[in-house]
Structures are given as C-alpha cells and as structure tokens.
Amino acid sequence: MTRIFSGVKPTGHLTLGNYLGAVRGWAEEDQYRSDALFCVVDLHALTVEHDPARVRRLSRQAATLLLASGLDPERCALFVQSHVAEHTRLSYLLECVATDGETRRMIQYKEKSVRERERGGSVRLSLLTYPVLMAADILAYRADEVPVGEDQTQHVELTRDLAVRFNRRYGRTFVTPRATRPGFGARIMDLQDPTTKMGKSHEGGAGIVHLLDEPEQIRKKIMRAVTDSGQEVVYDKAARPGVSNLLEILAACEKGGTGGQGANPEQLSGAFSTYGSLKKATADAVVELLRPVRERHAELCADIPYVDGVLGQGAERASAMAGPTVDRAFEAVGLLPAK
C-alpha cells in the first residue's frame, strides 16, 4: 500500500487555507487509500523566536482540529513530532549528507532570515537546517507520497536528493518520495491581499479565516474581502485575483472540489452577476463547511484524555514504523549498534 506522510506546524491557528488545501484531503481521501501518517511538527516551530506555552497550546489545538476534521486514529497514525525520537536521530545523519549550499538555497530560509534580520533578531541555525529535519520526517517512514503546498515543494525535492545520495553512498535504505498536490483549494489566498497565501502566522489578519472563527466572524471577513476593479464576476487569476480567490474558495467548498470532481471556479463565475452575491454565497458555504469541524472540536476539547491517548498511540505506532529504517541508516553509515 502507498505510504503517505504530511504534517502541520503549530506556529498559528489553522486556517481555511490549511483545511481546503490539505487537511480535508487527508481526512476524505488519503487515510482511506494509503498507509497514512499525519504529524504535528512541533520541532519546526522552534526555528524562530517563540513562546513555549503557546507552542504547547497550539500543538494540542492542531491535533484536536485534525481529529475534528475527520482523521480516524483507527485508519491513520496521528502524533506529535517530538514524541518520536527517530526524527531527530535521523536528522543528524542527513545533515552529514546535505551540503551548506543546498540548505542556503531554500527559498523559505532566504525569506525568513531576511525578516528575522529586519526585526533585529538573530537567525537560528535551526532555520537553516530544518529542511533536513523535514527530510528526516519523511524518509524515516519510507513514505511514497508527501501532500504539500507549492511553498514546500522545494523541501521535498531536497528530500529526494538526500535519499538518492544516501542510497548511492551507503546502500539502499530510503524510498525516494514524491510531492503530491490537491486540486482546487490547494492555494487559498488572503482575503485582503489575494496575491498572498492565506497563512496561519499572520495572526489577527482580517483576510484570514481560522477554523475556529465564529460564523459571524467568517461572514464579516468574507463580505469585506478585497475584490477587483469592474463589476463582472470573471475567473481570471492574473487580472481578477480577488474575485478569482472567492470563486476558488466556493468551488473548493463544493463536495468533490478538493479532488477536482465537483464545481470549478470558471463554471461558478457564470452563476453570479454581482460581487455581493458571490461573497454571500461564499460566506454561506464556508460557514456550513466548517460548522461540523467546530462542533466536533468542542466535543474533543471536553475529553482531553482521549486526545492525549490518540497521540500516545500514534507515537508508538510511528516509532515502530520508523525505528527499523533509522537503525538501518545508522548501521549503513558505519556506527556501532547499541547493545
């Protein structure tokens, strides 16, 4: 069976973009068609200045939201990255295979290091090396597929390069994974800046719909979304990014939209004569889409021992899957086995 690995970073509250671009596909498709592992990658949240209590709180919230979104612990492994030692064990070995130039070419490192320096902060070494930890996250499980957004594709390419290089130097150890993309909804944009991805780190932004926003908050944000000059509702991402973003959100909310089997933005554009009617339909669709997630999240928050039990079982299962591969990698590079 195909094996899938993917994760979410607890650096902010999960958004509509996270849900439509990744999480819903995990819950509705990936966990049924594959041997799937989904991880809250909390170690990745430590690459920049952070509040420890907030990281813990958001890690639990992310795990709870993944369960509320439909991940079934009987069908997939759901766990927290730091609970499985194989991730950090393998990361150092891969650092010994990766090169300084490879990591410095990563676009996210370039962008984030510039922002850190502009804020007067120092750039942590972990910001440079975290793509190698991401590679360890994937390769430890011999994953075949990694569902990621466009901004993470470069990291999966690095993972592939490291797997091939390690295998050539030390013998066949890792599967070479491939990045996969969802259909419509793969890249939902900020409602106030439709040229920028809706990101969970832009806290409090008026253009970001969070999964736990109240219905009225959702309606207000969507009704105030930036549109474009002119009045005609046309799907044209280059000339009409605001309207096109709303159409993509609406299309992705339709059943089957994630896999491209339902409505598509271009077809939907013909159903609306005004921006106002499009915004209202989009707001209604988003509210109804997220209602069961919010309700299930509230139920799970009242049963924290259950959530912790799921994460504990997931970590045990993940460790059992990753352990033999990581042990094999340690042996392959010439390290003495522990007795």
N, C-alpha and C positions, 0 to 999 in steps of 0.2 A: 504494500500500500504506500502511496505517496506520503511523505512526511513534510509537514509544514511547521515553520516556526515564525512567530512575529511577536511584537511587544509594544507596550505604550510606556512613555516616560512620564513620571509623576512630577512634572515641572509646572503644572497648571491644571485647572479643571477641564475635563474632557468636553469637547465641543461637538456641535452638529457636523463639522467637517470631519472630525475623528470617527464619528458614528457612520456617516454615509460613505466615507472614503475607505474605511477599514472594518470597524467593529461589526457592523451589520452583516457584512460578507462573511466574517469569521463565524458568526452565530447561525446564519441561514444556509451557508454552503460549505465552508471549509471544514468545520468539525464533523460533517457527515460524510464527506468524500475522502477524508485523509486521516492519517495518524497525526493529530494536531497538538501543538504546544503553544500556549499563549502566556506571556510573561510581563509582569510589571518591572521594567528595567530601572530599578531604583538607583543602582550604582551610576548610571549615566546622568542622574540628576545632581551628582556631586562635582561635576566638571566646572561649575561656576559657583559664585557666592550663593549660599542658600541658608535657609532657616531649618535646622534639624527637625523641629517639631512639625513644621509644615510638610517636609518631605514624608515623614511618617504618616501624617494625616492624609495627604494626597495619594500615597501608596495604597492605603486601605480603601479610600474612596474609589480609586481607579479599579481595584479588584472587585469591589462591590458593584460598580457600574457595569463591568464586563459580565458579571453573573446576571445582573438585572437585564442586560441586553440579550440574554439568551444562551450564553455559553453554559454547556452542560458538563459538570465535572465527571459524569459517567462516560462522556464521549471524548473529552479532551483533557489535557493537563493544564491547569491554571495555577501559577505560582509566582513568587517574588524572586527576582534575580539573586539578591544577596543571600537567599536561603539555600542556594545550591552552589557549593564550593567549586564545582567543576568549571564554572565560568571564569573565575579569577585564576585558577590553576592553569587553564589552557591559554589564557590571555598572555601570560608572560612568555610562554613558548612561541606564540605567534609574534610577539614583539621581537623575538630573536630571528624571525624570518622576514618581517616587514622592514622597510627602509625609511629613513628620516624623510627623504624626498617624497615618498608615496603619501605619507600622512600629512605633510605640509601642503600637498596639492588638493586636499579635500576642501571643497567649497565651503562647507559649514565651518571648518576651522578658520578659514580666512575671514569669513564674515563675523563670526562670534569673537575672534581675537581682536578684530578692529573695534567692535562695540565695547569690549572689556577695557581696552586701552583708552577709548574716548571717555569712558566713565572714570578714568583714573585708577582702575584696578589692575592687578597683575594677572597674567594669563597662566592658568594652571597647566602643568604638564599633562594632566589627565584629559584636558581639552584636545591636546594633540594626539593622544594615544587612544581615545575612546573608540575610534573606528576599529581598532584592533580588538578591543573588548567586544564590540558588536560582532566582529568576525568570529570570536570565540563563542559567543551566544549561539550562533548559527551552526558552526562546524561541530561543536560538541555533540549535537544531536543528529549529525549526519542528515540534515534537512535537505530535501529536494527543492522546495519552493519557499520563498520569502515574500509574502504580500507586503509591499511597501509603496509609499508615495514617491512622486518624482524626485523629491529632495533627498531621499535616502538611496536612490538607485546607485549613486557613485560608491556608497559604502558597500553595497552588495557586490559591485564589481571588484572592489579591493578584496573582499572575502573570497571571491572566486580566484583571484590572482594568488592569494596566500595559500589556498587549498592546493592549487596546481603546483606551486613552488615547493610546498612541504612534501607533497606526494613524490615529486621528482627527486628531491634530495634524500628523503628518509624512507621511502616506500609508501605504497598505497594505504592511506589512513583515513582521509576525509572524502566525503561526497562533495562534488562541485555544485553548489546550489544555483538557482536562477531566480531573479526577481520577477514577480508577477504583479499585475495591475488590475484593479477593478474597472468596471465600465463607467457609466455616468455617475457623478458624485465623487469621483476619485480625487478631485482637487476643488473643493468648495472655497470660494474666495470671501474675504472680509466684506461685510455689507456696506461699510463706509469707505472702503478702498478696494474696489473689485479687481485691482491689479495685484493684490497681495493675498496670499493664502490665509484663510481663517485659522489663526494659530492660538493654541491654548496659553502661550506665555504672555500674550497681550492682555493682562488682567484688566477687567473692568471696561474693556472696549465696547463702545456702542455698536460696533459692527460684528460682534462675536456672539453667537447663540450657544450657551452652555447647556449640557444635557439636563442639568438640574434647575435651569431657569423656570420660573413660574410662567404659566400660559400667557398672562398679560405682559410679562417682560418680553416674551418671544414675539408677541404680536406688535408691540411697540417698536422693537428693533427692526423687524422686517418692514413695517409700514414706513419707517424712517430711512430705509435703505436708499443709498445713492443710486440714481438711475442715469439716464444719458440725455443729451440734447435731442430735441424732436419728440414726437408723440407716438410714433408707430412702434408696436411691440414686435421686434425682429430679433432673431437669434443670430448674432454676429459678434463673436468674442473679441475681435480686434476693434471694430467700430462702436459696438454697444456692450462694453464689458459689464456694466451694472445690470442691465436687463437680462443679458445672457446668463449671468450668475443666478438670478432669480429663477430663470427657466430651468437651469441645471438642477437647482435645489428641488424645484417642483417635480421635475422628471425623476430625480433620484428617490423622492418620497413615494412615487407610484410603485406598486408591487411589481417586482421584477426589474426595477430601474437600475439597481446595482449591477446586475448581470447583463444589462442592455436588452432585456427581453420585453420590457414594458414600454411606457411612453418615452419619447425622446424630446429634447428641448426644441428642435426645429419644428416638429409636429405640433407641440403645445403652443408655440407662438401664435398660430393662427386662431386660437380659441379666445384671444384677449384683444380688446380694442383700446384699452387704456392701461397705463401703468398701475393705477389704483386697483383695478380689478385683478391684475396679476399679483400684486402684493397681497391682497386679501386672500386669494386662493392659496398662495404660497404659505402665508401665515397659518391658515387653517390646516393645511397639510402637515406642516411641521409640528404644530401643537398635537395633532392626533397621532402622528408618528411617535413622538416622544412620551406621550401620556403613559403607556404601559411600562416604559423604562423607569419613569419617575415613581410610579406606584410600586413597582417591584423593588426598586432601590429603598424605598421607605420601609417595606417589609423586611428586607435583609438587614437594614440598619438596626432593627429591633432584635436581631438574632446574630450578634457578632460572633458568638462561639461557633456557629455554623460556618460563617465566612472564614474564620481562622482555621477551622477543621479542613475546609476545602483547600486552602492554601498549603496547609501542612501535608495533606495527602498528595497534592500536586507536586510539591517539592520532593517528596520521597520518590514519586514516580519519575520525575525529571532526572533526579540524581542517579537512579538505577539505569536510566537510558543513556545518560552521558558518561557515567563512570568508566565503562569498558573502553570507549573511544579515547577518552583523555588518558587513561592508563596506557593504552597502546601508543599514544603520541609521546608520552614520557619515555617509554622504552625505546621508541624509534629514534629519538634524538640522542640516546646514549646515557640516560640517567639510571642509576641503580634502583631497582624496585625496593620499596619499603617492606620490611619484614614484621 
